Amino acid sequence: MIDGIGGVFLFSNDTKRLAAWYRDCLGINAAGQDAECNSVYATFDSRDLEHPEIKRTMAWAIMPTDQDIKDKPRTGQINYRVKNMAEVLDHLKSKGVAIDKTQDYPGYGKFAWVKDPDGNKIELWEPGEE
């Protein structure tokens, strides 16, 4: 029934501040902006494995919420694939981001966990050698 992920949506009381953090700390440039709903977004393109002629686009967006979610607990977690875990962790540390935990799982790769300024959980993953 489901054949992929169409989008990832984060909610924030300050979309511009959170988008700046993702740009500066993780390199996600949310260049798109929807003035109607005050959200910011980026897209990631990929190809269908069985039919490489089919291009897929996944949306990533930070959207405003009318509820006060400051300091409220979050559920869920987004996994971001990285090319070089050591480089990403060094960059995050230089930005003052606390690294909650790191783990190497042979066969699967390297993982690290952090939180964004709104408290959203982030899992970073450098795939292992195939």
N, C-alpha and C positions, 0 to 999 in steps of 0.2 A: 504494500500500500504506500509506504513512504520510500522515496528514492533519493533523498538528500536533505540538506539543510538549506533553507531559503534565506534565513537571516538570523542575526543575533541582535537583540535589543536590550540596551541598558537604560535604566530610568534614573534621572538625577534632578535635584532641585537647582543645579547650576550647570547646565549642559556645556557652556563655553569653557568653564574651569576644568571640567572633567575631560573634555575633548583635548584641551591643552596638555593635560597630564598624559593622556594616551599618546599624543604626538611626541612630546618631549621624552617620555620614558620608554615607550614601546615602538615608536616610529610609525604609528597608525595615523595617517594624515586624513582626517575627516574633512576633506575639501568640500564636500557637498553640504548644502544647507537648505533646509526646507523652511522658508520664512513663515508659511502658514501655520505650522505646528512648532516652530522654534527648535527643531531637531537638527543634528548634524550627522552626516553619514559618510561611509566609505564603502567601496565594493571590492570584492575579490573574485577574480575570474579563474575558472578551471575548465578542464575538458572531461567529458564523459569517457570512462575507460573502455566501455564496449563500443561506443560510437564517437571516436575522437573528433568528428566533424561537428559535434554538438558542444557548444560553449555554454557553460553554466555560470551564473553570477550569484554570489552570496552577498547580501547586504549586512552591514554592521552599522548600527546607529545608536546614538545617545539621544534619548527623547525626554522632554520635560514631564514632570508629574505634578499634579495639583495637590498631592499629599505631602506632608512634611516627612521625609524619609531620613533626614540627618540623624546620624547615630543610631539608626534602627538596624537590627540584625538582618543580614541578607542570606538567602538560600541559593543554592545552585553554584555553578562554577563554569567558567569558560576556559577551554584549553586552546592555547595558541602555539602553533608549531614554530620553532626557531631553527636557524641554520647553525648557530654556534652558541651553545649555552654559556660558556665561560665569558664570551664577549658581552652577551646580554646581561649577565649578572653583574659584571664589572660596571657596565653602563648604569644599571639600576642603582647600584650602591653609590655611584657618583652623584646621582640625583637624590640621595637620601632615602631611597626605598628600602624598607626592611625585608629581608628574605626570610620567610617563615620556615622553610625547610627545603632541602635538596635531597634527591635520591637517584641512584643509578640502578636501573633494572636491566641486567644483561639480556640481550635479545629484543628489548623494547625501546631502550634509550634512556636518556637523562631527563629528569623532571625537577622542577622547582615551583614553589608556591609563594605568591605574594598577594597583597590586597591593594586595590586602587584607593584613592582618597575618599571615596564614598563607602568603602568597606566591601566592595564586590570581590569575591575570590577569583584569583587568576592562577591557572596552571600553565606553566611553560613546558614545552616538550621538544627535545631534540631527538628525532628518531634514531634508533640504533642502525647499525650496518645491516643491510639486507643480504 
